[in-house]
Amino acid sequence: MKTLLKYCGAILVLIGVLCLVVYYFWVPSNALLTSSLVLEAVGIIGYIITNRYVE
């Protein structure tokens, strides 16, 4: 369980990148850009915090 928690931030960043790919190739929508921004910001912050406190 701790390994999944440790990589949860990286998974969120990858989902944000996937949103950007969908935006670029298929659906140009501002909602996808906003969601990718939020997912990547939360993913980066979450990755830093969880790797600092989870052993």
PDB file of N, H, CA, C and O in Angstrom:
ATOM      1  N   MET A   1       0.817  -1.192   0.000  1.00  0.00           N
ATOM      2  CA  MET A   1       0.000   0.000   0.000  1.00  0.00           C
ATOM      3  C   MET A   1       0.860   1.255   0.000  1.00  0.00           C
ATOM      4  O   MET A   1       0.509   2.262  -0.615  1.00  0.00           O
ATOM      5  N   LYS A   2       2.004   1.183   0.706  1.00  0.00           N
ATOM      6  H   LYS A   2       2.289   0.365   1.206  1.00  0.00           H
ATOM      7  CA  LYS A   2       2.867   2.353   0.761  1.00  0.00           C
ATOM      8  C   LYS A   2       3.512   2.651  -0.584  1.00  0.00           C
ATOM      9  O   LYS A   2       3.771   3.811  -0.905  1.00  0.00           O
ATOM     10  N   THR A   3       3.774   1.609  -1.377  1.00  0.00           N
ATOM     11  H   THR A   3       3.563   0.667  -1.117  1.00  0.00           H
ATOM     12  CA  THR A   3       4.372   1.862  -2.682  1.00  0.00           C
ATOM     13  C   THR A   3       3.386   2.557  -3.604  1.00  0.00           C
ATOM     14  O   THR A   3       3.775   3.421  -4.390  1.00  0.00           O
ATOM     15  N   LEU A   4       2.116   2.189  -3.517  1.00  0.00           N
ATOM     16  H   LEU A   4       1.800   1.487  -2.878  1.00  0.00           H
ATOM     17  CA  LEU A   4       1.102   2.871  -4.320  1.00  0.00           C
ATOM     18  C   LEU A   4       0.958   4.319  -3.879  1.00  0.00           C
ATOM     19  O   LEU A   4       0.826   5.214  -4.714  1.00  0.00           O
ATOM     20  N   LEU A   5       0.981   4.551  -2.586  1.00  0.00           N
ATOM     21  H   LEU A   5       1.087   3.824  -1.908  1.00  0.00           H
ATOM     22  CA  LEU A   5       0.895   5.912  -2.060  1.00  0.00           C
ATOM     23  C   LEU A   5       2.117   6.723  -2.457  1.00  0.00           C
ATOM     24  O   LEU A   5       2.016   7.923  -2.709  1.00  0.00           O
ATOM     25  N   LYS A   6       3.259   6.075  -2.512  1.00  0.00           N
ATOM     26  H   LYS A   6       3.341   5.100  -2.307  1.00  0.00           H
ATOM     27  CA  LYS A   6       4.497   6.760  -2.860  1.00  0.00           C
ATOM     28  C   LYS A   6       4.481   7.255  -4.304  1.00  0.00           C
ATOM     29  O   LYS A   6       5.050   8.305  -4.604  1.00  0.00           O
ATOM     30  N   TYR A   7       3.842   6.515  -5.191  1.00  0.00           N
ATOM     31  H   TYR A   7       3.380   5.662  -4.947  1.00  0.00           H
ATOM     32  CA  TYR A   7       3.818   6.883  -6.603  1.00  0.00           C
ATOM     33  C   TYR A   7       2.496   7.510  -7.050  1.00  0.00           C
ATOM     34  O   TYR A   7       2.274   7.684  -8.248  1.00  0.00           O
ATOM     35  N   CYS A   8       1.636   7.843  -6.127  1.00  0.00           N
ATOM     36  H   CYS A   8       1.816   7.702  -5.154  1.00  0.00           H
ATOM     37  CA  CYS A   8       0.343   8.433  -6.468  1.00  0.00           C
ATOM     38  C   CYS A   8       0.508   9.784  -7.166  1.00  0.00           C
ATOM     39  O   CYS A   8      -0.234  10.088  -8.099  1.00  0.00           O
ATOM     40  N   GLY A   9       1.460  10.589  -6.732  1.00  0.00           N
ATOM     41  H   GLY A   9       2.064  10.342  -5.974  1.00  0.00           H
ATOM     42  CA  GLY A   9       1.708  11.886  -7.355  1.00  0.00           C
ATOM     43  C   GLY A   9       2.178  11.737  -8.793  1.00  0.00           C
ATOM     44  O   GLY A   9       1.746  12.484  -9.670  1.00  0.00           O
ATOM     45  N   ALA A  10       3.055  10.782  -9.038  1.00  0.00           N
ATOM     46  H   ALA A  10       3.407  10.175  -8.325  1.00  0.00           H
ATOM     47  CA  ALA A  10       3.546  10.550 -10.395  1.00  0.00           C
ATOM     48  C   ALA A  10       2.421  10.070 -11.311  1.00  0.00           C
ATOM     49  O   ALA A  10       2.381  10.422 -12.490  1.00  0.00           O
ATOM     50  N   ILE A  11       1.524   9.280 -10.774  1.00  0.00           N
ATOM     51  H   ILE A  11       1.557   8.994  -9.816  1.00  0.00           H
ATOM     52  CA  ILE A  11       0.381   8.807 -11.554  1.00  0.00           C
ATOM     53  C   ILE A  11      -0.521   9.979 -11.936  1.00  0.00           C
ATOM     54  O   ILE A  11      -1.021  10.039 -13.060  1.00  0.00           O
ATOM     55  N   LEU A  12      -0.728  10.908 -11.007  1.00  0.00           N
ATOM     56  H   LEU A  12      -0.322  10.860 -10.095  1.00  0.00           H
ATOM     57  CA  LEU A  12      -1.538  12.093 -11.317  1.00  0.00           C
ATOM     58  C   LEU A  12      -0.887  12.955 -12.387  1.00  0.00           C
ATOM     59  O   LEU A  12      -1.580  13.503 -13.243  1.00  0.00           O
ATOM     60  N   VAL A  13       0.427  13.081 -12.351  1.00  0.00           N
ATOM     61  H   VAL A  13       0.991  12.636 -11.656  1.00  0.00           H
ATOM     62  CA  VAL A  13       1.133  13.841 -13.382  1.00  0.00           C
ATOM     63  C   VAL A  13       0.964  13.173 -14.741  1.00  0.00           C
ATOM     64  O   VAL A  13       0.750  13.859 -15.740  1.00  0.00           O
ATOM     65  N   LEU A  14       1.055  11.859 -14.792  1.00  0.00           N
ATOM     66  H   LEU A  14       1.228  11.302 -13.980  1.00  0.00           H
ATOM     67  CA  LEU A  14       0.869  11.148 -16.061  1.00  0.00           C
ATOM     68  C   LEU A  14      -0.553  11.279 -16.591  1.00  0.00           C
ATOM     69  O   LEU A  14      -0.753  11.359 -17.803  1.00  0.00           O
ATOM     70  N   ILE A  15      -1.539  11.303 -15.703  1.00  0.00           N
ATOM     71  H   ILE A  15      -1.376  11.239 -14.718  1.00  0.00           H
ATOM     72  CA  ILE A  15      -2.924  11.522 -16.141  1.00  0.00           C
ATOM     73  C   ILE A  15      -3.079  12.937 -16.692  1.00  0.00           C
ATOM     74  O   ILE A  15      -3.800  13.145 -17.667  1.00  0.00           O
ATOM     75  N   GLY A  16      -2.407  13.913 -16.075  1.00  0.00           N
ATOM     76  H   GLY A  16      -1.820  13.744 -15.283  1.00  0.00           H
ATOM     77  CA  GLY A  16      -2.423  15.277 -16.592  1.00  0.00           C
ATOM     78  C   GLY A  16      -1.805  15.373 -17.975  1.00  0.00           C
ATOM     79  O   GLY A  16      -2.309  16.092 -18.838  1.00  0.00           O
ATOM     80  N   VAL A  17      -0.713  14.649 -18.187  1.00  0.00           N
ATOM     81  H   VAL A  17      -0.304  14.065 -17.486  1.00  0.00           H
ATOM     82  CA  VAL A  17      -0.082  14.622 -19.508  1.00  0.00           C
ATOM     83  C   VAL A  17      -1.005  13.956 -20.525  1.00  0.00           C
ATOM     84  O   VAL A  17      -1.072  14.386 -21.676  1.00  0.00           O
ATOM     85  N   LEU A  18      -1.708  12.923 -20.114  1.00  0.00           N
ATOM     86  H   LEU A  18      -1.654  12.573 -19.179  1.00  0.00           H
ATOM     87  CA  LEU A  18      -2.674  12.271 -21.000  1.00  0.00           C
ATOM     88  C   LEU A  18      -3.786  13.235 -21.404  1.00  0.00           C
ATOM     89  O   LEU A  18      -4.237  13.216 -22.549  1.00  0.00           O
ATOM     90  N   CYS A  19      -4.228  14.071 -20.475  1.00  0.00           N
ATOM     91  H   CYS A  19      -3.861  14.087 -19.545  1.00  0.00           H
ATOM     92  CA  CYS A  19      -5.226  15.100 -20.810  1.00  0.00           C
ATOM     93  C   CYS A  19      -4.694  16.071 -21.859  1.00  0.00           C
ATOM     94  O   CYS A  19      -5.430  16.491 -22.752  1.00  0.00           O
ATOM     95  N   LEU A  20      -3.413  16.427 -21.749  1.00  0.00           N
ATOM     96  H   LEU A  20      -2.816  16.086 -21.024  1.00  0.00           H
ATOM     97  CA  LEU A  20      -2.816  17.316 -22.749  1.00  0.00           C
ATOM     98  C   LEU A  20      -2.724  16.654 -24.121  1.00  0.00           C
ATOM     99  O   LEU A  20      -2.897  17.317 -25.144  1.00  0.00           O
ATOM    100  N   VAL A  21      -2.454  15.365 -24.147  1.00  0.00           N
ATOM    101  H   VAL A  21      -2.313  14.826 -23.317  1.00  0.00           H
ATOM    102  CA  VAL A  21      -2.398  14.634 -25.421  1.00  0.00           C
ATOM    103  C   VAL A  21      -3.781  14.588 -26.060  1.00  0.00           C
ATOM    104  O   VAL A  21      -3.921  14.781 -27.268  1.00  0.00           O
ATOM    105  N   VAL A  22      -4.798  14.333 -25.246  1.00  0.00           N
ATOM    106  H   VAL A  22      -4.684  14.177 -24.265  1.00  0.00           H
ATOM    107  CA  VAL A  22      -6.169  14.314 -25.769  1.00  0.00           C
ATOM    108  C   VAL A  22      -6.540  15.698 -26.295  1.00  0.00           C
ATOM    109  O   VAL A  22      -7.175  15.813 -27.343  1.00  0.00           O
ATOM    110  N   TYR A  23      -6.157  16.728 -25.587  1.00  0.00           N
ATOM    111  H   TYR A  23      -5.641  16.634 -24.736  1.00  0.00           H
ATOM    112  CA  TYR A  23      -6.428  18.105 -26.037  1.00  0.00           C
ATOM    113  C   TYR A  23      -5.754  18.376 -27.374  1.00  0.00           C
ATOM    114  O   TYR A  23      -6.372  18.938 -28.277  1.00  0.00           O
ATOM    115  N   TYR A  24      -4.504  17.984 -27.505  1.00  0.00           N
ATOM    116  H   TYR A  24      -4.002  17.527 -26.771  1.00  0.00           H
ATOM    117  CA  TYR A  24      -3.735  18.300 -28.708  1.00  0.00           C
ATOM    118  C   TYR A  24      -4.243  17.561 -29.940  1.00  0.00           C
ATOM    119  O   TYR A  24      -4.315  18.142 -31.023  1.00  0.00           O
ATOM    120  N   PHE A  25      -4.594  16.291 -29.789  1.00  0.00           N
ATOM    121  H   PHE A  25      -4.536  15.818 -28.909  1.00  0.00           H
ATOM    122  CA  PHE A  25      -4.935  15.496 -30.957  1.00  0.00           C
ATOM    123  C   PHE A  25      -6.429  15.436 -31.263  1.00  0.00           C
ATOM    124  O   PHE A  25      -6.795  15.365 -32.436  1.00  0.00           O
ATOM    125  N   TRP A  26      -7.312  15.460 -30.255  1.00  0.00           N
ATOM    126  H   TRP A  26      -7.015  15.517 -29.302  1.00  0.00           H
ATOM    127  CA  TRP A  26      -8.713  15.203 -30.526  1.00  0.00           C
ATOM    128  C   TRP A  26      -9.659  16.334 -30.156  1.00  0.00           C
ATOM    129  O   TRP A  26     -10.393  16.814 -31.020  1.00  0.00           O
ATOM    130  N   VAL A  27      -9.670  16.770 -28.922  1.00  0.00           N
ATOM    131  H   VAL A  27      -9.074  16.380 -28.220  1.00  0.00           H
ATOM    132  CA  VAL A  27     -10.710  17.684 -28.439  1.00  0.00           C
ATOM    133  C   VAL A  27     -10.075  18.963 -27.905  1.00  0.00           C
ATOM    134  O   VAL A  27      -9.626  18.984 -26.759  1.00  0.00           O
ATOM    135  N   PRO A  28     -10.024  20.032 -28.700  1.00  0.00           N
ATOM    136  CA  PRO A  28      -9.490  21.291 -28.167  1.00  0.00           C
ATOM    137  C   PRO A  28     -10.523  21.970 -27.253  1.00  0.00           C
ATOM    138  O   PRO A  28     -11.434  22.649 -27.725  1.00  0.00           O
ATOM    139  N   SER A  29     -10.367  21.778 -25.968  1.00  0.00           N
ATOM    140  H   SER A  29      -9.627  21.226 -25.583  1.00  0.00           H
ATOM    141  CA  SER A  29     -11.301  22.315 -24.990  1.00  0.00           C
ATOM    142  C   SER A  29     -10.530  22.916 -23.822  1.00  0.00           C
ATOM    143  O   SER A  29      -9.507  22.377 -23.398  1.00  0.00           O
ATOM    144  N   ASN A  30     -11.028  24.035 -23.308  1.00  0.00           N
ATOM    145  H   ASN A  30     -11.859  24.473 -23.653  1.00  0.00           H
ATOM    146  CA  ASN A  30     -10.367  24.668 -22.169  1.00  0.00           C
ATOM    147  C   ASN A  30     -10.512  23.849 -20.895  1.00  0.00           C
ATOM    148  O   ASN A  30      -9.691  23.968 -19.986  1.00  0.00           O
ATOM    149  N   ALA A  31     -11.541  23.025 -20.820  1.00  0.00           N
ATOM    150  H   ALA A  31     -12.208  22.929 -21.559  1.00  0.00           H
ATOM    151  CA  ALA A  31     -11.725  22.177 -19.647  1.00  0.00           C
ATOM    152  C   ALA A  31     -10.581  21.163 -19.529  1.00  0.00           C
ATOM    153  O   ALA A  31     -10.129  20.869 -18.422  1.00  0.00           O
ATOM    154  N   LEU A  32     -10.118  20.635 -20.646  1.00  0.00           N
ATOM    155  H   LEU A  32     -10.485  20.874 -21.545  1.00  0.00           H
ATOM    156  CA  LEU A  32      -8.995  19.705 -20.606  1.00  0.00           C
ATOM    157  C   LEU A  32      -7.714  20.402 -20.171  1.00  0.00           C
ATOM    158  O   LEU A  32      -6.921  19.827 -19.425  1.00  0.00           O
ATOM    159  N   LEU A  33      -7.501  21.624 -20.623  1.00  0.00           N
ATOM    160  H   LEU A  33      -8.144  22.091 -21.228  1.00  0.00           H
ATOM    161  CA  LEU A  33      -6.315  22.357 -20.201  1.00  0.00           C
ATOM    162  C   LEU A  33      -6.346  22.657 -18.713  1.00  0.00           C
ATOM    163  O   LEU A  33      -5.330  22.541 -18.028  1.00  0.00           O
ATOM    164  N   THR A  34      -7.506  23.039 -18.216  1.00  0.00           N
ATOM    165  H   THR A  34      -8.331  23.133 -18.773  1.00  0.00           H
ATOM    166  CA  THR A  34      -7.638  23.339 -16.792  1.00  0.00           C
ATOM    167  C   THR A  34      -7.454  22.089 -15.948  1.00  0.00           C
ATOM    168  O   THR A  34      -6.764  22.116 -14.928  1.00  0.00           O
ATOM    169  N   SER A  35      -8.068  20.997 -16.372  1.00  0.00           N
ATOM    170  H   SER A  35      -8.628  20.974 -17.200  1.00  0.00           H
ATOM    171  CA  SER A  35      -7.934  19.758 -15.597  1.00  0.00           C
ATOM    172  C   SER A  35      -6.496  19.247 -15.622  1.00  0.00           C
ATOM    173  O   SER A  35      -6.018  18.723 -14.616  1.00  0.00           O
ATOM    174  N   SER A  36      -5.803  19.385 -16.738  1.00  0.00           N
ATOM    175  H   SER A  36      -6.192  19.811 -17.555  1.00  0.00           H
ATOM    176  CA  SER A  36      -4.415  18.940 -16.789  1.00  0.00           C
ATOM    177  C   SER A  36      -3.533  19.810 -15.901  1.00  0.00           C
ATOM    178  O   SER A  36      -2.608  19.303 -15.267  1.00  0.00           O
ATOM    179  N   LEU A  37      -3.802  21.103 -15.847  1.00  0.00           N
ATOM    180  H   LEU A  37      -4.553  21.515 -16.362  1.00  0.00           H
ATOM    181  CA  LEU A  37      -3.051  21.993 -14.962  1.00  0.00           C
ATOM    182  C   LEU A  37      -3.237  21.605 -13.501  1.00  0.00           C
ATOM    183  O   LEU A  37      -2.272  21.537 -12.740  1.00  0.00           O
ATOM    184  N   VAL A  38      -4.481  21.351 -13.117  1.00  0.00           N
ATOM    185  H   VAL A  38      -5.265  21.406 -13.736  1.00  0.00           H
ATOM    186  CA  VAL A  38      -4.775  20.977 -11.737  1.00  0.00           C
ATOM    187  C   VAL A  38      -4.156  19.624 -11.403  1.00  0.00           C
ATOM    188  O   VAL A  38      -3.552  19.467 -10.342  1.00  0.00           O
ATOM    189  N   LEU A  39      -4.299  18.653 -12.288  1.00  0.00           N
ATOM    190  H   LEU A  39      -4.790  18.780 -13.150  1.00  0.00           H
ATOM    191  CA  LEU A  39      -3.749  17.322 -12.028  1.00  0.00           C
ATOM    192  C   LEU A  39      -2.231  17.346 -11.902  1.00  0.00           C
ATOM    193  O   LEU A  39      -1.669  16.682 -11.031  1.00  0.00           O
ATOM    194  N   GLU A  40      -1.568  18.106 -12.766  1.00  0.00           N
ATOM    195  H   GLU A  40      -2.024  18.645 -13.473  1.00  0.00           H
ATOM    196  CA  GLU A  40      -0.116  18.154 -12.695  1.00  0.00           C
ATOM    197  C   GLU A  40       0.368  18.896 -11.462  1.00  0.00           C
ATOM    198  O   GLU A  40       1.345  18.480 -10.841  1.00  0.00           O
ATOM    199  N   ALA A  41      -0.295  19.988 -11.093  1.00  0.00           N
ATOM    200  H   ALA A  41      -1.089  20.327 -11.597  1.00  0.00           H
ATOM    201  CA  ALA A  41       0.112  20.722  -9.889  1.00  0.00           C
ATOM    202  C   ALA A  41      -0.090  19.883  -8.637  1.00  0.00           C
ATOM    203  O   ALA A  41       0.794  19.813  -7.784  1.00  0.00           O
ATOM    204  N   VAL A  42      -1.251  19.247  -8.525  1.00  0.00           N
ATOM    205  H   VAL A  42      -1.969  19.304  -9.218  1.00  0.00           H
ATOM    206  CA  VAL A  42      -1.526  18.397  -7.358  1.00  0.00           C
ATOM    207  C   VAL A  42      -0.595  17.187  -7.355  1.00  0.00           C
ATOM    208  O   VAL A  42      -0.144  16.753  -6.295  1.00  0.00           O
ATOM    209  N   GLY A  43      -0.309  16.647  -8.524  1.00  0.00           N
ATOM    210  H   GLY A  43      -0.675  16.999  -9.385  1.00  0.00           H
ATOM    211  CA  GLY A  43       0.585  15.501  -8.604  1.00  0.00           C
ATOM    212  C   GLY A  43       2.002  15.830  -8.179  1.00  0.00           C
ATOM    213  O   GLY A  43       2.627  15.048  -7.462  1.00  0.00           O
ATOM    214  N   ILE A  44       2.518  16.964  -8.604  1.00  0.00           N
ATOM    215  H   ILE A  44       2.011  17.599  -9.186  1.00  0.00           H
ATOM    216  CA  ILE A  44       3.875  17.353  -8.224  1.00  0.00           C
ATOM    217  C   ILE A  44       3.962  17.628  -6.728  1.00  0.00           C
ATOM    218  O   ILE A  44       4.887  17.166  -6.059  1.00  0.00           O
ATOM    219  N   ILE A  45       3.005  18.374  -6.210  1.00  0.00           N
ATOM    220  H   ILE A  45       2.254  18.749  -6.754  1.00  0.00           H
ATOM    221  CA  ILE A  45       2.996  18.671  -4.773  1.00  0.00           C
ATOM    222  C   ILE A  45       2.796  17.391  -3.963  1.00  0.00           C
ATOM    223  O   ILE A  45       3.459  17.188  -2.946  1.00  0.00           O
ATOM    224  N   GLY A  46       1.894  16.539  -4.409  1.00  0.00           N
ATOM    225  H   GLY A  46       1.356  16.705  -5.236  1.00  0.00           H
ATOM    226  CA  GLY A  46       1.660  15.277  -3.709  1.00  0.00           C
ATOM    227  C   GLY A  46       2.864  14.368  -3.746  1.00  0.00           C
ATOM    228  O   GLY A  46       3.163  13.697  -2.758  1.00  0.00           O
ATOM    229  N   TYR A  47       3.558  14.332  -4.859  1.00  0.00           N
ATOM    230  H   TYR A  47       3.315  14.877  -5.661  1.00  0.00           H
ATOM    231  CA  TYR A  47       4.752  13.497  -4.972  1.00  0.00           C
ATOM    232  C   TYR A  47       5.835  13.965  -4.009  1.00  0.00           C
ATOM    233  O   TYR A  47       6.480  13.150  -3.349  1.00  0.00           O
ATOM    234  N   ILE A  48       6.030  15.256  -3.932  1.00  0.00           N
ATOM    235  H   ILE A  48       5.506  15.918  -4.468  1.00  0.00           H
ATOM    236  CA  ILE A  48       7.045  15.805  -3.022  1.00  0.00           C
ATOM    237  C   ILE A  48       6.688  15.508  -1.574  1.00  0.00           C
ATOM    238  O   ILE A  48       7.540  15.070  -0.801  1.00  0.00           O
ATOM    239  N   ILE A  49       5.451  15.740  -1.206  1.00  0.00           N
ATOM    240  H   ILE A  49       4.758  16.095  -1.833  1.00  0.00           H
ATOM    241  CA  ILE A  49       5.035  15.564   0.195  1.00  0.00           C
ATOM    242  C   ILE A  49       5.063  14.089   0.595  1.00  0.00           C
ATOM    243  O   ILE A  49       5.563  13.753   1.668  1.00  0.00           O
ATOM    244  N   THR A  50       4.537  13.213  -0.245  1.00  0.00           N
ATOM    245  H   THR A  50       4.131  13.486  -1.117  1.00  0.00           H
ATOM    246  CA  THR A  50       4.494  11.795   0.139  1.00  0.00           C
ATOM    247  C   THR A  50       5.886  11.185   0.189  1.00  0.00           C
ATOM    248  O   THR A  50       6.148  10.343   1.048  1.00  0.00           O
ATOM    249  N   ASN A  51       6.777  11.579  -0.694  1.00  0.00           N
ATOM    250  H   ASN A  51       6.564  12.263  -1.392  1.00  0.00           H
ATOM    251  CA  ASN A  51       8.129  11.017  -0.647  1.00  0.00           C
ATOM    252  C   ASN A  51       8.939  11.569   0.510  1.00  0.00           C
ATOM    253  O   ASN A  51       9.933  10.964   0.911  1.00  0.00           O
ATOM    254  N   ARG A  52       8.539  12.691   1.048  1.00  0.00           N
ATOM    255  H   ARG A  52       7.731  13.183   0.722  1.00  0.00           H
ATOM    256  CA  ARG A  52       9.235  13.223   2.200  1.00  0.00           C
ATOM    257  C   ARG A  52       8.821  12.510   3.494  1.00  0.00           C
ATOM    258  O   ARG A  52       9.648  12.328   4.388  1.00  0.00           O
ATOM    259  N   TYR A  53       7.555  12.105   3.599  1.00  0.00           N
ATOM    260  H   TYR A  53       6.883  12.252   2.873  1.00  0.00           H
ATOM    261  CA  TYR A  53       7.053  11.554   4.850  1.00  0.00           C
ATOM    262  C   TYR A  53       6.808  10.055   4.849  1.00  0.00           C
ATOM    263  O   TYR A  53       6.733   9.454   5.920  1.00  0.00           O
ATOM    264  N   VAL A  54       6.682   9.434   3.691  1.00  0.00           N
ATOM    265  H   VAL A  54       6.742   9.923   2.821  1.00  0.00           H
ATOM    266  CA  VAL A  54       6.404   7.991   3.646  1.00  0.00           C
ATOM    267  C   VAL A  54       7.725   7.249   3.437  1.00  0.00           C
ATOM    268  O   VAL A  54       8.483   7.556   2.516  1.00  0.00           O
ATOM    269  N   GLU A  55       7.982   6.295   4.280  1.00  0.00           N
ATOM    270  H   GLU A  55       7.367   6.045   5.028  1.00  0.00           H
ATOM    271  CA  GLU A  55       9.221   5.501   4.186  1.00  0.00           C
ATOM    272  C   GLU A  55       8.954   4.210   3.480  1.00  0.00           C
ATOM    273  O   GLU A  55       9.867   3.404   3.301  1.00  0.00           O
TER     274      GLU A  55
END
